[in-house]
C-alpha cells in the first residue's frame, strides 16, 4: 500500500479499512474477486471497527462500576431468581415501550450485577445507558457547585435511553434528595426508561429519602408501567470456600462412620 493511499485513508478517517486493506488486496488477487465484492469486504471491515469503537465509547460513557454480563451470572446459586424475567429485560423491550423496572431484594443477591449486565446488553443493541449509584446521583445534584449548572447536570440524567440507579437503601440519603429524585423520575416518566435496584422494601423508601410525599410520588410513577422483580436468596459475597464447607458436625459423623468398630 503506497504512502499516498495511506494518507488519503487517514484523512477520510477510514482506519478500519486501512488496517484490513493489505489482507483484502491479497485475498482479491488470490480469489479473483469482482470489484464490487472487494469493495463490500473493505466497507464491512470499516463498519466492524466503527461499531466496536462506538460500543467502547458507549460503555465508557455509561459509567458502570463493573462490566458485568449475564453470561457471568451464577444462576444455580440462587435458583429462585427468575431467569426469564431478567432476559426479557435484557431484550430492551421495556426501553422501547418507555417502561421502568425495579429489582428488589437483600444485599448480595446479584441486583447490581444483573442491572449492569442488562445495561451492557442494551448498549450492544444500540441504546444509550447511564449507570449511577443512588447516592452518587444525589451527590451530583446536590453538590454546591451544581447549583449554577444544575440544568446541565440534570440533562445528563434525562438524556440516556436507560438510566440505572443502583443501591437504593444502602444508607439514608441527604436532605432534599427526594426532590431531585422526583424531578428525574417525573421528567423521564413515559419518555425514557429507568431501572432501579433497592435493598429495602418499597414501603421503606419514605424513610430512606426523608420525604414521604416525594417517595410516594416517585413510586407512583415507577410502578405505573414497571416490571418489579423480587430477588431472594443467599449472598454471593459469602460463597467461595464457604460454599463447599460441610455443615457443622458433618465431618464428625463421617469420621465416626469410617472408624473401625472397636472390639471389647
C-alpha angles and dihedrals in degrees: 000000000000125000094246092056091047090053092049092051089049092051090049090047092235095146094147091054091046092053094051100036098092092052092044092050090054090047092049092052095044096046098032093235121195115248091250092051091049092049092047092054091049093050091047089054091052092048092051092053092048093048091050092050092046090053091049090052093047092048092050091047091051090066097217116186088218131004097241127174134198088238089063094053118107101227092176095061096068106019093179089076108102104236093188092057091051094049090048088059090047090059088068096231092130089055092051088051093046092239128143136231136212126198109196127183146102122297117284101026094111106266095135092044093050096043092052092044090054088050090053091051091053093048089054087053092053102261124133116240136188122194124195136155110244091244093052090048092053091045090053091054098040098044112123092235090055098067096083094043099030092125090058092048092045089051089060088061094045099047106066121087088230126028115194115201108187136193103024105177100028088115140343113283126236122265117284090024090119092058094054095042090050090050091054095046094045094051095044094044111121090349103069132008128252127196117196132183123205133190091194133059115269091247089066095059093093090061093043095056094033090230117092096185092051093045090049092050091047093052091044090061097038094050096045094080104008144128107223114197119189111208120196137168142075126333116265089212090067096054119084115089092354090064092067097040115112121247116265110285094014094110091048091053092049092048091052092047092050095044114102114249113261118235121220 
